[in-house]
């Protein structure tokens, strides 16, 4: 029956193939090809084109290799199949732009080898995924393959005979689309970046094949019975209703993004997901303009690209909130793709400034236009201002507040996280923050415990320490109560809750402010945080002022970590050296050594050095408070964790507590000249003057005896500043 089914599909495909269908038309279009061929290639496009020629020519010289799937990420077969789809996509574009048939022949012969072997391959032998793939260890990577390969197939479609098209459709593409969707509904039919790739893969190949059933399946999801089983009459009706999307591509747009374009899993996964979002949307725009996909939810997809670009430091690296590998940046190919398509739709000149940082474009009409505009428009920095990005489908599930001052290398940024959980990739870090001085992490977010595509480390998968350390609250810069993570480290509870933003106020140019509250992370404990990015001519750079309040009717142990991850230069407290002791047995404390302890006085001040810059933290404290100097790495037999340092400000047996601190960037050191410039802090002390239900007033005193009083309205974020001598 299955064989007859594919024969019928092939006949339908053949009939549709004979209809008026323009190739290429998926991403690279016939009009785009004509433009590229008829005009002078701008330097960046020429560079990208030459790079593609070198890569594909080398692949052709090496010979086609379609090995039997065996390895995890980073292993030979995994990487070879990944290279195959990347080189096929490039070869298809080169065939259209250069007209050299050797590129079309390379794609054809590679596809024929896949078609000859696909049906004989069992499910991938690793069986280590909730949705095990066929060519790769997980369906996610199989979808990657089909997203890229569909573009190659579209580019050489008219080079193929009808018989070759029938064979590829019947033996490879339709079975592959069915495998990703019908045979893996748990992968295909949910809201997640994995499913976005699956929807795009099935939809894009459906558009090339002109297969309406596949297109509808991708757009609206699989039909599911009331018992959650897959309906047999899948081609009759789908579970999508306008405004009530539950699966498929429209559901991804409906539920994964806030109205501001914030992606609930965070920028690292948004970077990854924007490629299938934008590629499939571009294909829909080209093939099904009646759907007006780029107008959906008030142009949300383009908003998503812009929101993503805002979640970067001065070097264009994404803030590593939630599960994220540090160093990922807007130079990633997925972001280049997303930006190119977003520019093609919006023509926003600010995207050209971001494209200059990427220094790469696509081999299509959008890439050609960006490369042309880079030559025409004057050189300008990519400006990023303070911005609040709301979280949640309706923008009512907290937000990510980004406070900024300066631009380029002088950009100073505070990333304040009061969002929802972020689905399975979220961390237990309500009201946490990270600070960037240019591209230096002053106070860090650890990111994820993972070595992506490094076979030696669990085949490139998440490491066990991702759950036991990286996700836990103590790994972040926020309050830990009774040495337990927020929500007890239980995802099912955390996913039902979100923090609430109180204000995001940038009216005062000298003090941008953000405030938020968290009521559910700990039963009976209310947590409130106010962050100020304060500028004054007395200081070379903005000063971060942090006010964190905890209120409870019961006494608790309050731990407030500062993840400075640098080298201590000096401190105002006397430490008692101890043999490193493990700090606990759960919630991340099992991975921490206490290296030294100290009794706090009326203030805590520590000066540290990181990436050739000096920083100082000055905090208000009370007698009885403890200071713990800790380091990561306990109970880590495979050495998966970094050995970064942190300071913990601990308040014992407290019901109400306030943690008030100033973080100051103030100096540099050159290892070449061996000359330190301003290695000492200018701040002498910081203290709470008055704290009421409606406002909090703090005083900052400099070592030159200058004083500033800052009064913050707790409801509006209005900041009043008075300078005193």
N, C-alpha and C positions, 0 to 999 in steps of 0.2 A: 504493500500500500504506500509506504514511504517513497519508493522508487517512482510509482505512478504519480504521486503528489509532485515530485520534483520535475517530472517530465511535463506535467501540466503547467507548472510555474515557468518552465523553460519556454513553452509555447507562448504563454502570455507575454513573457519578456521579449521573445522574438517579435511578436506582433507590435509591442510597444516600441521596440528598437527601430522598427521600420517606419514609425511615425515621425513627425517633424520634431526631432530632439536635437538641440544644439550642444555640441561638444567642442571645447570644454565649456562648462557652464556652472560648475559646482562652486569653486572658489576663484580660480583663474578663469576669466571669461574670454570669449572670442574678441569682444571689443577691447578688452584689456591687452590681449596679445597684439592686436593691430596697433594700439597706441605704443606699446613697448618697442615694437619693430620699427615704427615710423619715426620715432624721436631719438635724439641723442641721449645716451644713457648717462645720468648724473653719476659722480664718483662713487657714492655709497652703493648705489644699485650695481654699478659695474664691479665693485669689490665683492659684493654678495654673489653676483653671477659667476665670477671667476672662482670663488671659493667652492661653489656648488659643482662647477665643472671639474675641478681638481678632485673633489671627493668622489664623485660618481665615476669619473674616468679610472680612478684607482680601484674602485669596487668592481668595475667591468674587467679590468686587468687581472684582478685577483680571482675572478670566476664566481659564478653563482653557487651559493652553499645554502641549502635548505635542510638543516639537520633534524633528526628526530628529537623532539622536545625531551629534556631531561633535567636541566639545571634550574636552581633558584636564581633570584636576581643577582647579577654580577658574574654568574657562571657563563660558560662559553655559549651554550645553545640559546640562553636567554638574550645575551648581548648580540648574537648573530641575527636572530629574528628581529630584534629591535633595529639593528643596522639595516636589515633588508627593507623594512617599511620606510625608514627615513630616506634611504637612497632611492627607492622607487618613487617616493613623492617628489624628490628633487629631480630625478630623471624625467618624470612626466612634464614638469615645468620646463626643463631644458629642451625637451622635444618640441614643445610649443613655441618657445622663444627663439631657439636656434634652428629648428627645423631638421636637425640631424636625426635620422631614423635609427641610429644605433642606440639612442636613449629609449625610444619606443620599443625596440626589440629587446633590450635589457629588461624592461618592465614586463613585457609579454612573457618572456622565457621564465622569469622569476615567478610570475603568477601561475604559469602552467605547471611548474614544479609543485607549488603549493596545492593546486587543484588535483594533481595526480596523487598526492600523498595525504591530503586532509582527511578523507573518509577512513583511511586505515589507521590514523592516529587515535589512540584511546584518550581518555581524560588524562591530563598531565600527571605523571607518576608521583609527584610530591604529596598531593592530597593534604596540603597544609593551609588551605584557605576555606572560608565559609562558602566561597564560590570558586571552586578549582577550575582553572582554564583548560585550554586544549593545547595551544601553541606555547602558552606561558603558564606559570604556576598559579595565576589568578585571572579571573575573567576581566579584571580591570586592564591588565596588559593586553589581553586579546582585543579589547575594545580600542586601546591605543592603536594597535595594528590596523584595525579596520578603518578607523578615522583617517589615518594617513594614507592607507592603501586605496581607499575610495577616491582620493584626490588623484592618485596616479592612474587609476582605472579610468576616471573621467578624462584625464589628459590624453590618453592614448586610445580612447574608445573607437574613434573613427579609423584608427590604424588597423584594428582587428576586423576579421571577417565575421559574418553573422554566425557561422558555426563555432568560431572561437568564443564569441560572446555567449552563446548558448552554453557551451561547455563550462566556462568560468562561472556563469550565473548558477548553473545547475549543480556543479561539483564543488564549488568553493563559496561563493558569496551568499546564496540563500541559506545553505546549511550553516554557515558561520553566523549569520544574523539570527537564525533560529536557535542556535546553541547559546548565544549571548542572552537572548531574551526568553523564549519559551522554555528552554531547558534549564534556565537559571533565573526564575522569577524573583527569588530572594535577593538577587543582585540587581536585576533590571527594574524592579517595580517598587522603588522606595525613593525618598528624598535624601540624597547623599552625593558627594562628588563622584563616587564610583558609578552610580546610576546615571549621572550626567554623561559620563563617557559612554556608557552603554547605550543610552538614548541617542546620542550623537552618532555613534557607530552604525546602529541599525538604520537611523534616519538618513544619514549621508549616503550609505550604499543603496538605500531605497530610492533616493533621489536620482542617483546615477542610473539605476535599473528602471526608473520610472514605475516603481512598484508601490501602488497606493496603500496596500495592506501594511507593508513595512513602514511607510511614512506615518500612517496613522498610529501604528503601534509605538513608534518613537515619540510622537507628539503627545499622545494621550494615555499611554501605558497599556498594560495587559488587562484583559477582563478577568476579574477575580470573583469566584463564587462567595457566598456568605460564610462558608467555612474556611475561607482563605485559600482554597484550592484553585488551580488554574482552570478556567472555563475551557471546555473543548471547542466551543464555537467562537474561538478567539477573534475571528474576522467579523463577528456580528456584534457591534456595540462595544464601547469602551467605558472605563470608569470615570472619565473626565466630564465634569459639567462646568460650564463657565462660572468662575468665581469659587468653585469647589474642587479645585484640582487635587488629586490624590497621588497620581503617578504620571510618568512621562515628562517630556521636556517642559511643557507649560507648568507642571507641578514644581519642577526644579526652580523655575523662575519665581513662582508664587511663594514658595516656602523657604528657599535657601537665602534669599536676599531681604534686607530691610528696604524701605522706600529710599534711603540714602545710598543704597548700593553696598552696604556692609554685608559681608558673607559670614554667616553664623559660625563657621568653623575657624575663622581667622584668616589673615592674609596669606600664610604659607599655603593653605589648601585652596584659597581663592585663586592664587596664582596658578595652581595646577588645574583648577576647574574652569578658569576663564577660557582656556584654549578650546575645549569642546563646546562651551557655551557660545563663544564668538564664531567658531568655524561652522557649527551647525546653523546658527542664526544667519550667517552670511550665505550659506547654501540655501536656506529657506528664502531669504530675501531675493536671491538670484533666480531660484526655481519656482517659488510660490509667493510672489510679492503680494498676493491678495491677503495673506495672513498678517502683513504689516508687523512683523516680529520685532523690529527695532522701535516700534511705537508702543509695544506692549508694556503695561504698567508705567506709562509716562517715560518711555525710553530708558527703562531700568538697566538694560545690559550695558549701555554706554556709561551710565552712572556708575555701574559696578567697576568698570575699568578705571575710571577717574578716582573712585574711592580707594581702589587697590594702590594706585600710585601715591596717594596721600599717606599710606601706611608704611613709609620708608624713612630711613635715616638719610644723612647727607650724601652717602655713597649710593643711595638707591637700594640698600638692603632692607628686606622686610623685617618689621618688628617680629621677633620670634615668640609671639604669644601662642598659647595652646601647644599642640604638637607641631613643632617646627624645627627644621635644621637651620642652624645659623649660617649666614653668608648667602642664602638664596636672595636674589635681587631681580630688579626689573630687566636685567640683561638676559634672563632666562628666555629660551625660545618661546615658551608659552605666553609670556608677557609681550614679547615682540609681536607675536601673532595677534593677541588681543588688542594691543595699541594700534597696530596697522589697520585692523578692521574698524575699530572705534573711530579712527581719524577718517577713514573712507566714508563713514556714515555722518559724522558730526562736523568735519572740517575745522575742528577746534585747534587754533594755532598753538595753544599751550601744550598740546600733545606733541608738537614738533620739537619743543624744547626737551621734553622727556625722551623723545626718539634719538636726539643727539647723544644722550647718555648711553643709550642702548648700542648705538653704532652698528646697527644691523637692521635689515628690512626683509620683507618677504619677496619672493620672486613672483609677484603678481602686480596688478594695476594699483593696489593700495600702497605696496612697498615702493613702486616706481614713483607715485605721487609724493610720498613722504620724502624720498631721496631728492626729488626735484625741489620741494619746498625748503629743505634744509639748506640748499644752495642759494635760494632766493631770499629767505627771511633773515633779518639781522640776528646775530648771536645773542641769546638771552638765557639767563639761568631758568631752570624749572622751579618756579616759586611755589612754596607750600606754606599756607598760613595755619593758624589755629583752627581746628575744626572738630565738631562733635558728630560722630557717625552713629546713628541710632541702630539698635539691634532688634531683631524680631520681624516677622512677616509684616506686621502693621506698625513697626517702629515703636513698640511699647514694651520692649523687654530689655531695658537698660541701654547702654551705649558704650562706645569707645571714645574717650575724650583725649584729643591730641593738642597739647599746648606747645606753641612754637614761638621762637624769636630768632631773627636773623635768617640768612639763606646761605646756600652753598656750604663751604667748609666751616662757616661761622654759625651754622644752624644749631640751635640748642632746643632740645625737645623733651617733653615729658609725655609718656604714654600711660594714661590712666584707664584701667580696665574695670568697668562696672556693667558688663554685658550679661547675656545668658550663658549657659554652660558651654555651648559650642559643640553639641552632640558628642559622639564618642571620642573626638579628638580634643575635647575641652579639658582644662585643668581646674583644680579646686583652689582658685586664687581670686576670690571676690575682693574687690577694691584694691587690687595690686597695682603697682606701677613700675615703670622702668625709665631710666634717664639716659639721654644721649647728648654728648658734647661732640658735634660733628658726627663722625661715625664711631666714636668711642662709647662703649656702654659704661656709663658711670656707675649705675646700679643695674645689675643685669636681671633679665629673665633667663632661666637656664635653657629654655627651649625643650626639645625632645631628647630622650636617650635613644639614639638610633644612628647607625652608619648606613645611609641610603646607598643601596647597590654595592656595598662592600661585603663580599661573600663570606669573609672570615668572621664577621659579626652577625651571626644568626641569619645568614643569607640575605642581609640587607633589610631584614624586618625590624620592627620595634623590639628593643631589648627588654628583658624582664624588669630592669631598673626604671623603665619608663613609667610603669605603674607604681612601683614601690618608692621612687624618688621624684622624677621629673613632674609628675602630675600632682604631687602632694603639696600642701599649702606652705610648708616650711621651705620649699625650694624657691619661693617667691618673696616679694617685698610687701607682705601684708601680715595682718595679725593672726597668730595661732593661739587658740584657747585650750588650755589643759593638754597641750601636746597632741592634739588631735586635728586632723584636717577638716576643712569645711564640709559640712554634710556627712561627716564621718567617713569621707572618701568614698561615698556610695553614689554611683552614677545615676541610679534610678531616682534618687531623691534630688540630686543636684540638677538634673535635667528638667525638673518641674519648677525650678525657681530661677529668679534673676534679680540682680541688684536694681536699685532705682536711682536714676539721676535726679538730683535736686536742682542744680543749676549748671550752666556753662556760660560764663560771662567774660567777654573780651572787650567790654566798653572802656575799661581803664587801660590805656596803652602801657602803663607802667606795671600792671599786675593783672594778667589773665588768670581766671580762677575757674575751677571745676569742683563740684561737690556731689557726693553720692552717699547712699545709705544701703546697708545690708541687714536684713532682719531675720533671715532664715538659716544662715550658715551654722549657727549654734543656737540651740533652744535657750530662750531666756536672755540672750546677749544681743544688744543692739550695737552695730558698728557704723560709725560715720567717718567719712574722710573728706578733707578739703585740701586741695592742692593749689598752690599759687606759683606762677612763674613771674618772679618779681625782678624788675629792672631798675637800677639806680646807677648814676654816674660814678658813684664811689667804688663800684665793683666793675671789673673788666668784662665779666659775663653775667648773664642772669643768674639769680639765686633761686633755688627751689625751696619753698616753704611748705612744710607738710604738717597737717594737724589731723591726728587720728584719735577718735574718741571711742571708748568701749564702755557700755553701761549695762549693768546687770544687778539683780537683787541679791545674787549670791556671789561668794568669793571664788576667784579663779586664779590660775597661773596664766599670765599674759606674756607671750613671747613675740617680740617684734624684730624680725630679721632684716639686716641690711646686707644685700648680696653684692659686696664691693669687688670681690674677685681680683684684688690687686695686692700690692706689697705695702705693708704698713710702714710708714715713716716715723710717726710719733703719735703719742696719745697722752691725755691728761689724767689717766688712771693707772694705778699700780697693779700689774697683773701678778697672779700667783701661778707660776708654771706648774703644770701637772702632766703626768703621763697621759697621753691621749686615751680618753675614755669614750666608749660608745654612748650616745646620749639617750637612747631608747630602744624599743624593740618593734615599733610600728610607726605608721604615718610619716615616713621619711626620716625620722630620728634615728632609725637603725643604720642609716648611711652617713651619720654625722659623728665626727670626733669632736669632743670638747678638748681643745688644746691649752686653753688658759682661762682663768676666771678672775673677776675683780668685783669689788664693791663700788658702787657708784656714789658720787657725792651729789652736788646740786646741778652738775652738768656733765655731759659726756662729750668729749671732743677727740676725734681721730683723724689723722692726716694720712692719706695713702697715695701711692704712685701707680699709674696704669697707662700703658701705651704712651709713655713720655710726657704725661701730664699729671699735675698734682690736684688732688681733691681733698676737701675737708668736710666731715659731717659734725655738726654741732647740735646737741640735743639737750633738752631739759630733762632732768631726772630728780629723783628724791632719794634720801638715805633709805637703805633697805633694798633698793633696786640692784639687780645683778647685771654684770656684763660678761658675756661668754664669747670668746673667740673660738670659732669652730672651723672645721674643714671637712669637705666631702671625701668619701672614699671608704668608709667603714662597710663591712659585709659586702664587699664587691670582689668576689673571687676571680672574675674574668677581667677585672680592670676596665669596666665599661664606662665608669664615671670620670669626669674631670676632677682634679684635686683643687677646686676653687675654695677660696676663703670667704667667710662671712662673719658678721658680728650680730649677736642676739642681745637685745635689750629686754631683760626679764623683770616683770613686776609680780611678786609673789603675794598670794592671799589678798587680792584686790577685787573689789566689785566694780568701782568706777575708775577709769584710768584715761589719761591723755598722753599721747606720744607726740611731742612737738620737736621738730628738727629743721635744720637748714642744711642744704647740700650746696657746696660752693666749689666752682671750678676757678682756679686762680693762678696757675703757673705751668711752666714747661721746662723740659730738660733736653738738651741735645747731647747724645753720646759722642758726637763728633767734636764739638767745641768743649764738651764737659762742663758746660756752664748752666746752672739752674737759674731760671728767671721767676721770681716771686713764688718760692716754694711754700710760703706760709700763708695761712688764712688771714683774712682781714676781720673776720667775725670773732668777737670775744664771747658773747653769750646770746641766748635766746630764751625767753620766758613768757608764760601766760600771764597777762595782766588781769583779764576778766573773761569769764566764760559763762554765758547765760543761754537760755533756750533759743534766743533769737540772734545772738551775735557772739563772736569771739574776738578778743583784742590781744595781740601779742607785741612784744617789744624785742627788737634786734639791736644789740649794742656792738659797735666796732671797737677794735683795739685802740683806735685814735679817739675813743670816747664819744663818737657820734652815735645818736640814738634815733631809731625810727619806730613809730607806733603804727601798726596796721590793724584796722578794724574791719572784720569781714561779716557781712550780713549772711546768716546761715540759710536764709530762704532764697535770696536773689543773687548772692555772690558779689554784690557791690562791695568794692574795697576802698576804704578811706585811708590815706597815708599822711602821717604827720611826722615831719623831721624835727628832731630836737637836738640841742647842743648842751 
